Amino acid sequence: MTEQADQTINDSAISEFGVKLPPNSRVKTLLFDDAAKHIRVTLDDDETEVVVPIERIRALHGARVRHESVAQFKELNPAATASIQFVAKATMTPVRKDVSKGAVTVTKEELLYAFAIRVDGVESLWYIMAASFNFRKTLGPLATYSTELNVKEFVKRFASFAPHAVCDSFFTGVTKSLPLPPPVDTLIEFFRVAAR
């Protein structure tokens, strides 16, 4: 998601549903400084680097957020339709065929990882979307090409860096190898939980 898309979520949620989201800022970069005992954060809406002492990190939150994508293929010939249905069955992706129009709709649901950081003295909720976050810059040589492995390493690193911070059930689940909480339906829902 881009910054503009994030703002659209905020604006549309407030105007259509009367939902008031906490102020939020997307984290662009986050670096741990073990020697100085602080993190250095750059936010998408401000290029100024913010230095946060470890004792100001109040809470760490994480979640798997449901994301559904839909692809529609119109007016396909029978061979192409059969090919799409074969791949969909092999990957267990639901396919809905609209017989009257000869169209095939493929719906895919995936879980996206999101994190939120509460910092004393900062009103806005800082958040990270794992799918677009630069883990290589944050984790250095411990970063891999797997988002799931990077998520686990990031959570363990952050929880051990700020052991006094309140960790939610997602962080606890990852650090203690316990079952993760159920996924949330939207990013808005995650923000509301993390802002409490």
HUCORUR-V524220 format. One record per residue. RES is the residue in three letters. PHI is phi in radians with two decimals (* if undefined). PSI is psi as a letter, one per 20 degrees, with the letter a starting at -180 (999 if undefined). NEAR is the number of other ideal C-beta (glycine too) atoms within 10 Angstrom. Layout:
res | phi | psi | near
RES | PHI | PSI | NEAR
RES | PHI | PSI | NEAR
This chain:
res | phi | psi | near
MET | * | q | 14
THR | -1.65 | r | 10
GLU | -1.07 | h | 13
GLN | -1.12 | g | 7
ALA | -1.11 | g | 9
ASP | -1.06 | g | 18
GLN | -1.13 | h | 11
THR | -1.08 | g | 12
ILE | -1.02 | g | 16
ASN | -1.05 | g | 18
ASP | -1.13 | g | 11
SER | -1.19 | h | 12
ALA | -1.13 | h | 17
ILE | -1.24 | g | 12
SER | -1.31 | h | 9
GLU | -1.47 | h | 8
PHE | -1.99 | i | 9
GLY | 1.20 | k | 7
VAL | -1.52 | p | 14
LYS | -1.81 | o | 10
LEU | -1.49 | q | 16
PRO | -1.19 | q | 15
PRO | -0.98 | q | 11
ASN | -2.52 | q | 20
SER | -2.42 | p | 20
ARG | -1.47 | p | 18
VAL | -1.39 | p | 20
LYS | -1.57 | g | 19
THR | -2.38 | q | 14
LEU | -2.52 | p | 22
LEU | -2.16 | p | 14
PHE | -1.59 | p | 18
ASP | -2.10 | n | 13
ASP | -1.15 | h | 8
ALA | -1.14 | g | 5
ALA | -1.53 | i | 11
LYS | 1.00 | l | 12
HIS | -2.64 | r | 19
ILE | -1.93 | q | 23
ARG | -2.00 | p | 14
VAL | -2.15 | p | 21
THR | -2.06 | p | 14
LEU | -1.78 | q | 20
ASP | -1.07 | h | 13
ASP | -1.53 | j | 12
ASP | -2.73 | o | 10
GLU | -1.34 | i | 8
THR | -1.22 | p | 7
GLU | -1.33 | p | 12
VAL | -1.86 | p | 16
VAL | -1.75 | p | 12
VAL | -2.08 | o | 19
PRO | -1.06 | q | 13
ILE | -0.95 | h | 17
GLU | -1.25 | i | 12
ARG | -1.53 | i | 16
ILE | -1.35 | o | 21
ARG | -1.57 | g | 15
ALA | -2.64 | q | 19
LEU | -2.17 | p | 22
HIS | -2.22 | q | 24
GLY | -2.56 | q | 27
ALA | -2.84 | q | 25
ARG | -1.75 | p | 19
VAL | -1.94 | p | 20
ARG | -1.17 | p | 16
HIS | -2.43 | p | 16
GLU | -1.97 | p | 9
SER | -2.08 | q | 9
VAL | -2.20 | p | 9
ALA | -2.14 | p | 11
GLN | -2.08 | p | 12
PHE | -1.96 | o | 14
LYS | -1.79 | q | 10
GLU | 0.84 | l | 10
LEU | -1.47 | q | 15
ASN | -1.30 | r | 9
PRO | -0.99 | h | 8
ALA | -1.17 | g | 8
ALA | -1.17 | g | 12
THR | -1.07 | g | 17
ALA | -1.10 | h | 12
SER | -1.12 | g | 12
ILE | -1.10 | g | 18
GLN | -1.15 | h | 15
PHE | -1.10 | g | 11
VAL | -1.10 | g | 12
ALA | -1.10 | g | 17
LYS | -1.16 | h | 11
ALA | -1.14 | h | 8
THR | -1.72 | j | 9
MET | 0.99 | k | 6
THR | -1.69 | p | 15
PRO | -1.10 | p | 11
VAL | -2.23 | p | 16
ARG | -2.09 | p | 12
LYS | -1.75 | p | 14
ASP | -1.61 | o | 11
VAL | -1.11 | g | 6
SER | -1.16 | h | 6
LYS | -1.87 | i | 10
GLY | 1.22 | k | 14
ALA | -1.79 | q | 15
VAL | -2.11 | p | 21
THR | -1.97 | p | 14
VAL | -1.93 | p | 18
THR | -1.93 | p | 14
LYS | -2.26 | p | 13
GLU | -1.95 | p | 11
GLU | -2.33 | r | 11
LEU | -1.89 | p | 14
LEU | -1.80 | q | 17
TYR | -1.57 | p | 22
ALA | -2.35 | q | 23
PHE | -2.24 | q | 24
ALA | -2.37 | q | 23
ILE | -2.20 | p | 24
ARG | -1.82 | p | 20
VAL | -2.16 | p | 19
ASP | -1.03 | p | 11
GLY | 1.50 | i | 7
VAL | -2.06 | o | 16
GLU | -1.23 | h | 9
SER | -1.41 | q | 15
LEU | -1.44 | p | 21
TRP | -1.54 | p | 20
TYR | -2.36 | q | 20
ILE | -2.30 | p | 22
MET | -1.79 | o | 16
ALA | -1.06 | h | 18
ALA | -1.09 | h | 13
SER | -2.09 | j | 11
PHE | -1.54 | q | 22
ASN | -1.51 | n | 12
PHE | -1.16 | h | 21
ARG | -1.07 | h | 13
LYS | -1.21 | h | 12
THR | -1.38 | g | 21
LEU | -1.68 | i | 16
GLY | 1.08 | c | 10
PRO | -1.18 | i | 6
LEU | -1.41 | i | 14
ALA | -1.26 | q | 16
THR | -2.18 | a | 14
TYR | -1.56 | j | 8
SER | -1.73 | p | 11
THR | -1.05 | g | 14
GLU | -1.09 | g | 11
LEU | -1.16 | h | 14
ASN | -1.12 | h | 21
VAL | -1.07 | g | 21
LYS | -1.06 | g | 16
GLU | -1.13 | g | 18
PHE | -1.09 | g | 23
VAL | -1.09 | g | 21
LYS | -1.08 | g | 14
ARG | -1.11 | g | 14
PHE | -1.20 | g | 23
ALA | -1.12 | h | 18
SER | -1.35 | h | 10
PHE | -1.23 | h | 17
ALA | -2.14 | m | 22
PRO | -1.17 | i | 9
HIS | -1.40 | i | 8
ALA | -1.20 | q | 20
VAL | -1.25 | p | 12
CYS | -1.90 | p | 20
ASP | -1.36 | a | 17
SER | -1.19 | h | 15
PHE | -1.20 | g | 23
PHE | -1.06 | g | 21
THR | -1.11 | g | 16
GLY | -1.06 | g | 16
VAL | -1.21 | g | 20
THR | -1.24 | h | 15
LYS | -1.90 | j | 9
SER | 0.94 | l | 7
LEU | -1.82 | r | 10
PRO | -1.05 | q | 7
LEU | -1.37 | q | 15
PRO | -1.14 | r | 15
PRO | -1.05 | q | 10
PRO | -1.10 | q | 16
VAL | -1.65 | q | 19
ASP | -1.38 | h | 12
THR | -2.51 | r | 13
LEU | -1.14 | h | 22
ILE | -1.05 | g | 17
GLU | -1.07 | g | 15
PHE | -1.07 | g | 23
PHE | -1.01 | g | 24
ARG | -1.11 | h | 16
VAL | -1.20 | g | 14
ALA | -1.20 | h | 23
ALA | -1.45 | i | 17
ARG | -1.15 | 999 | 9
